[in-house]
Amino acid sequence: MTLPDIFVEGDTEKQVVVYLLKRILDIEPDQAWEQKLRAQKSGKQRIAGGIQSLGPKVGVEPVRCLVMRDLDEHEGETLDRVRQSVEDAVARLLEGRGYDQKSAALQVHHDFPNVFTSHIREPDLRLALHIAHYPPIPGLSGPFTKTTTDDYILALAFRPQTALNLLHEIGWDSVAGDQIVHKVREEVPDLLRKNGILMQEAKDYVRVYLATVQWGMSPAVFAGKLLAHADEDEIGRVFAPLIAALRGSDKV
């Protein structure tokens, strides 16, 4: 697999992508590639510019690219609108290099409605788009204002075996994994709700999870730590769409 250029919205996505490449796809990114990804400035406003930065490569060498976007439903975004915005950016990229814009069309993945790919023969360009769109997690107050990679992280953290692995890591061997999950999913949010504080996105629950297990770290750092302790089969199930997008950024 050729390592793609990756454009993301935040640091959590960087942690997740690097880990999936190493553990699930058995790809070891070189240090320069990983440093470039981690140094990348975040924000969805920068993604279109990132795509345009590929211009000097187009028609000169094979271009491989993965775009990761949140779904900001509170701003009226839909899967199709996000797809169209990325497709427009690819069309501008091709036009700027003298190629047909029509070849920029992104096709929906046959298994995942939130994954889109574009495979172009001339110039040699393959792009995959993953839009965060995790199914609602039972028991959470909602609906959330947006869907992000934190939804996937939270779903993984709620898997009993993963929660148990984390508890063993911090030496809480007498606490059951489902006990922690219950406190984070129901007890603490109920207490906050009674005091007029609503949980509006998955990151809020991730922060409650961190406070409950007494880990002083950011949600992005937690994502990397969680993946290091999660069951590989559970990682594969939760992140199946993103894994498909990673593969789609390279495969025909």
C-alpha positions in Angstrom: 0.0 0.0 0.0 1.2 3.5 -0.9 1.0 5.8 2.0 -1.5 8.5 1.2 -1.5 12.2 1.8 -4.1 12.6 4.6 -6.1 15.7 5.5 -8.1 15.7 8.7 -10.0 18.0 11.0 -8.2 17.3 14.3 -5.6 15.5 16.4 -7.8 12.6 17.3 -8.0 11.6 13.6 -4.2 11.7 13.3 -3.8 9.3 16.3 -6.4 6.9 14.8 -5.0 6.8 11.3 -1.5 6.1 12.4 -2.6 3.3 14.7 -4.9 1.7 12.1 -2.1 1.7 9.5 0.3 0.1 12.0 -1.9 -2.4 13.7 -4.7 -3.3 11.3 -3.1 -2.8 7.9 0.4 -3.8 9.0 1.9 -0.7 7.4 4.8 1.1 9.2 4.8 4.8 8.2 8.2 6.3 7.9 9.2 9.0 10.3 9.0 11.8 7.8 5.5 10.9 6.8 4.3 10.6 10.3 5.9 13.9 11.3 4.2 15.6 8.3 0.8 14.3 9.4 1.2 15.3 13.0 2.5 18.8 12.1 -0.5 19.4 9.8 -2.8 22.3 11.0 -6.3 21.1 11.8 -9.7 22.4 10.7 -12.2 21.6 8.0 -11.5 25.0 6.4 -8.0 23.8 5.6 -9.0 20.6 3.9 -9.8 22.2 0.5 -6.4 24.0 0.6 -4.7 20.7 1.5 -6.2 19.1 -1.6 -5.0 22.0 -3.8 -1.5 21.5 -2.3 -1.3 18.2 -4.2 -1.2 20.2 -7.5 2.6 19.8 -8.2 2.2 16.0 -7.9 -0.7 15.6 -10.3 0.4 14.2 -13.7 3.9 13.9 -12.4 3.6 11.0 -9.9 0.9 8.8 -8.5 -1.3 10.7 -6.1 -3.0 9.0 -3.1 -5.1 10.9 -0.7 -7.5 10.3 2.2 -9.8 13.1 3.5 -11.5 12.7 6.9 -14.4 15.0 7.7 -16.8 15.4 10.6 -20.5 15.7 9.9 -21.7 19.0 11.4 -25.5 18.4 11.2 -26.2 21.5 13.3 -24.8 23.5 10.4 -27.0 21.8 7.9 -24.4 19.4 6.6 -25.4 16.1 5.0 -23.3 13.2 3.7 -24.0 14.4 0.1 -23.1 18.1 0.8 -19.8 17.1 2.3 -19.1 14.7 -0.6 -19.9 17.5 -3.0 -17.6 20.0 -1.3 -14.7 17.6 -1.5 -15.6 16.6 -5.1 -15.5 20.4 -6.0 -12.1 20.7 -4.5 -10.8 17.8 -6.5 -12.4 19.3 -9.7 -10.5 22.5 -9.1 -7.3 20.6 -8.5 -7.7 18.8 -11.9 -8.7 22.0 -13.7 -5.6 23.7 -12.4 -3.5 21.0 -13.9 -5.3 20.9 -17.2 -7.4 17.8 -16.7 -11.1 17.0 -17.2 -13.0 18.1 -14.1 -15.7 15.4 -14.7 -13.3 12.6 -13.6 -13.4 14.1 -10.1 -16.7 12.4 -9.3 -16.7 10.5 -5.9 -18.6 7.2 -5.8 -20.2 5.8 -2.7 -18.6 2.7 -1.2 -20.6 -0.5 -1.8 -20.6 -1.3 2.0 -20.4 2.1 3.7 -22.6 5.1 2.8 -20.2 7.5 4.6 -17.2 6.4 2.5 -16.6 7.8 -1.1 -13.8 7.1 -3.5 -12.5 8.5 -6.8 -10.1 6.4 -8.9 -8.7 8.3 -11.9 -6.4 6.7 -14.5 -5.1 9.9 -16.1 -3.7 11.5 -14.1 -3.0 8.7 -11.7 -5.0 9.9 -8.7 -6.9 8.0 -6.1 -8.8 9.7 -3.3 -11.0 8.4 -0.5 -13.3 10.5 1.7 -14.4 9.2 5.1 -17.2 11.2 6.8 -17.7 10.5 10.5 -21.2 9.0 10.7 -21.3 6.4 13.6 -24.8 5.0 14.4 -26.3 6.4 17.6 -25.0 4.6 20.7 -27.9 3.2 22.9 -28.4 5.0 26.2 -26.8 8.3 25.3 -28.7 11.6 25.6 -29.0 13.2 22.2 -29.2 13.7 19.4 -25.7 15.1 19.2 -25.1 18.3 17.3 -22.4 16.6 15.1 -20.7 13.3 14.5 -16.9 13.1 14.8 -14.2 10.5 15.2 -14.9 10.8 19.0 -18.1 8.8 18.3 -16.0 5.9 17.2 -13.6 6.3 20.1 -16.5 6.3 22.5 -18.1 3.3 21.0 -14.9 1.4 21.3 -14.4 2.6 24.9 -17.9 1.2 25.7 -17.0 -2.3 24.5 -16.8 -4.3 27.8 -13.5 -6.1 27.0 -11.9 -2.8 26.0 -13.1 -1.1 29.2 -11.8 -4.1 31.2 -8.4 -3.9 29.5 -8.2 -0.2 30.4 -9.1 -0.9 34.0 -6.3 -3.5 34.2 -3.9 -0.9 32.8 -4.6 1.4 35.7 -4.7 -1.4 38.3 -8.5 -1.3 39.0 -8.8 -5.1 38.8 -11.8 -5.2 41.2 -13.9 -3.0 39.0 -15.9 -4.5 36.1 -15.8 -3.0 32.7 -19.6 -2.7 32.5 -19.5 -0.7 35.7 -17.4 2.0 34.2 -19.5 2.0 31.0 -22.7 2.4 33.1 -21.3 5.4 35.0 -20.1 7.2 31.9 -23.1 6.4 29.7 -25.8 6.9 32.3 -25.0 7.9 35.9 -22.8 11.0 35.3 -24.9 12.4 32.4 -28.1 11.9 34.4 -26.6 13.9 37.3 -25.4 16.7 34.9 -28.8 16.7 33.2 -30.6 17.3 36.6 -28.3 20.3 37.0 -29.2 21.7 33.6 -26.0 20.6 31.9 -26.6 18.7 28.6 -24.1 16.4 26.8 -24.0 17.6 23.2 -21.4 15.5 21.5 -19.4 12.3 22.0 -16.3 14.3 23.1 -18.3 15.3 26.2 -18.7 11.6 27.1 -15.0 11.0 26.4 -14.1 13.7 28.9 -16.4 12.1 31.5 -14.7 8.7 30.8 -11.3 10.3 31.3 -12.4 11.9 34.6 -14.0 8.6 35.8 -10.8 6.6 35.3 -8.7 9.6 36.5 -6.6 10.0 33.4 -5.4 13.6 32.9 -5.0 13.6 29.1 -6.6 15.1 26.1 -9.3 13.1 24.1 -6.8 12.8 21.2 -4.1 11.2 23.5 -6.8 9.0 25.0 -7.7 7.8 21.5 -4.2 6.5 21.0 -4.1 4.9 24.4 -7.5 3.3 23.9 -6.5 1.7 20.6 -3.4 0.3 22.2 -5.5 -1.6 24.7 -8.5 -2.5 22.6 -9.3 -5.9 21.2 -8.2 -6.0 17.6 -11.5 -7.5 16.4 -13.4 -4.8 18.2 -11.2 -2.1 16.5 -11.9 -3.8 13.1 -15.7 -3.7 13.7 -15.9 -0.1 15.0 -13.5 1.4 12.5 -14.6 -0.7 9.5 -15.6 2.3 7.3 -12.3 4.2 8.0 -10.3 1.0 7.3 -12.2 0.7 4.0 -11.4 4.3 3.2 -7.7 3.8 3.9 -7.7 0.8 1.5 -9.8 2.7 -1.0 -7.2 5.5 -1.2 -4.8 3.1 -2.8 -6.8 0.2 -4.4 -8.6 0.2 -7.7 
